[in-house]
Structure formats: C-alpha cells, structure tokens
Amino acid sequence: MDSKIKNVIFDLGGVLINLDFDSCLNAFRTAGFTNIEEQVRQMQGNGVFSRFELGEISPEEFRDAIRKEADESLTDRKIDDMWNLMLLNIPREKLDLLLELRERYMVYLLSNTNQIHWDYAGEEMFNYRGFRADDFFEDTFLSFKMHLAKPDKAIYEKVMKEANILPEETFFIDDSETNCRAAVALGIQTHHYHIGEDLSLLFD
C-alpha cells in the first residue's frame, strides 16, 4: 500500500459482513413475495428496496410495502427477521483487524444499507469484546442517512468533505468493482475485495 495513505474506508456487506442472499430471498418467497429476487436486484431503480436504502422511506413504510407484496398478517418482527437473514456474521479476525488499524489509520465505514440492517448489525455484529459499532470507526457513512448511494460520485465527495480527508491519502475497500471504479475516478486508491481474501495482507 502507498505510504502516504492515512485513511481506510471499508464497505460493510460483503467485505466485513458475510452475506446470505438466498436465505433472505427464500424466506420472502415462502411468505408470498413471489418476485422478491427481481425487486432486490433493482437496487438502482425506484423499487421499495432501493428507496429504503436511500432513506426515502422509513422502516414502517418499508414493512407496509412488504405486507402489500407478501402477506398482510406479517408482523414487524417477522419482516425484520426475514430481512436480517441476509446478514450472517462478521468474522472475529476482521473485528480485531479494524481495532488494530485504528491505531495506525483513520478508519471509516461507507455502506449502501438501510435502517433495519444497520440497527441489527450494531446490536448483533459489532457487539464484541465490550466494543460497539462506533468504536471500530472514526465515522460511519450510511446511504440511508446520506440519501446517496454508491457508485454515485456525490457520496464519495461528501465523505471526503465531511471527514475532511484527501482522496490521494485514502484507501477504499469494496466488493463491487463498479463502486471501486467510481472511487478511483476521484483519485481514491481502492481494492476490489473477493470473498475469502485475508484483509490483513493489504496492510502488511
């Protein structure tokens, strides 16, 4: 890695959190949401999932939209549980790495996510060795709070401005090549992460 790097930005889902799309989609299908896969894949469109990720609708509105597509009798808890099946775990070695990197770099999170997933991750996945989600990052930049999503260049520009950091001093890790390319276009160094990679090797 370039010696002038001072800041490291991590993606959440697929980089830190292991994902299980199939279990999530199957649960929604079983509940009667027959075209769930098609809807979820349209994350760049105007569907309920992309609007939820951009913070354009609240968790309550999201759940109501699910009930309309699936089963009107679904409880809020059941919908949240099905939706959170997508999030498996964060391996302990990744949490340890984040804590270690915080001693050497300014560490940030930049994620296309939604309120339900973020609340669940905070309660279940960053609750480690007495630490909480905020302890692992200097700051967190979340699409549903920013009303912006990767790969829109505006979200990277906003992160640079709000964190008061420079692109050329920043290293960004994401599991989407498209998101990495968008960051590179702004002068940010990137790494396209693949499942199973040892993240610690990037910082040797």
N, C-alpha and C positions, 0 to 999 in steps of 0.2 A: 504494500500500500504506500501511496505517496506520503512522504514525511511531513508535508505541510497540512495534512488532514487533522482537523481539530474537532470535527463534529461527525457523529454517526447517526443516521436515521434508519430505523427499522420499520418495515411493513409488519402487520400483525398476522392476519390469516394466511397460512401457507408458508410463512417464514418462521414466526415464533410459535403460533398455534397450529397444531396438526388438525387438518380438516377431514370431515366425513360427509361429503355432499349426499352420498347415496342413502344413508340412514335418514337424513333430514327429508329428502325428497320422497322416500318411500313412506315415511310417516304421514306426510301431507297427502300423498296419493290415497293411502288407506283411509284417511279422514274425508275423502271425497273431492279433493282438489286435483282434478284429473290432468290438467295441463300445467302443473306446477313447474316442471322442468323448463318448459318453453318460457314461462313467466320469469323464472330466476335468471335464465340466460340473457334476458333483455335488460341487463343492468344499465345499459346506456340509454334506454328508452324512457317512456313516461309511465311504465308499469308501477305497480304498488311497491315492488322491492327496490327499484332504483329511487323512487320518491322517498321511501323510508330511509335509504342510505344517505340521501341528500338533506335529510331533516325537513322535508317539505310536508310530511305528515307525522303525527305523534304516534307513540306506541298504541294508544287507544284506537286511533283511526286505522292503523295497520291491522290490529286484531279484528276490527269490524270488517275490513276488506277480506280478510281470510275467511271469516264466518260466511260472508256472502258467496265466496267461491267454493267453500267446502261444506261445513255443517253448522247451521245456526246455533246448535246446542253446545259447541265447543267453548270451554271456559277459557278465561285469560291465561290461567296457569297451564292448561293443556297446550294452547297455542305457543306459549313461550317455551315449554319443554320440547315441543316438536322442532321449533326454530333453532333452539340451542343444541339439538343433536348434531348440528353441523360442526360444533366446536368440541374437539376431543380433549386436548391437553397441551400444556407447554412442558416439554422435557426439562427436567431439573438442570441439566447441563447448560441449557440456554438461559435459564434464570440466573444461574451462577455467572455465566459469561456477561450478562447485562450488568450485574453488580460489579464485576471486575473491570469492565470497560468504563464504568462511571468514574473510576479512579484516574483514568487516562484521557478520556474524551468527554465532550458534551454529548449525551445520548438522548435521542428523541424518537418518538413514535409517530408515524404518518400512516393512517389507515382509512380505507373505504369501509366504514362499518356503520352500525345503527345502534340506537339506544339499548335495545334488549340484549344484543350480543355484548356490547361494552359493559353493561351492568353485570352480566353473567361472568364475563372474563375477569372483571375486577373482584368479584366475590369468590370465584372458584379457582382461578388460574394464577393470579398474581399473589394469592394469599400463601406466602412461602417464607419460612424461617422468621416469621414475625414482620415481614415486609408487606407493603400494599402496592398497588399498581403505580402510584405516584412516586414510590421510592426507586423505581427502576429507570425513570426517565426525568430529564430536565424539564421536559414539557411534552404533552401529547396533542397531536393534531388529528382530529377526527372529522370525517366527511360530514356526518350528520350535524355536528356543531358549526362547521365552517360553511355549510351549504355549497360545498365544492367537492369534486371527486377527482382522483387520478383517472386518466392521464391529462386532465386539463392543466395547462401550464400555469393557470392562475393559482392553483392550490400550492404548487411549489414556490411560486413567487411570494405568496402570502406567508408560507412557513419561513422563508429566508428573511422576510421583513419583520415578522413578529418575534422570531428568535434572535434577530439581529446577527445573523451569520452570513458568511460569504459562500457562494456556490463552489468556488475553487478550493475551499477548505472543508468541503462536505462530502461524505461518502454515504450513499443511499443503497440499501439492500431490499430488493423486492422480488417476488416470484413471477412477476409479469414482465415480459420483455418489452411490451408496449409502454408500461409505466417507467421502465428504466430508460428507454429511448427518449421519452419526454423530459426526463430529468437531465440527461446528457445534453440535450439541446439548449439547456440553460447553463451549462458549464459545470454541472454536478457530476462527480465521479460515481459510478454505480457498479453493483454486482447483481447479475441475474441469478437468483438462488434456485437451486433444484432440490427437490425432496431428498433427504438423506445426507445432504452435504454437512460437513463439520464446519460450522460457522467460525469456530475459534481459529481455524487455519488462516482466515482472512486477516488476522491481527497478529500473527507471529512476527 
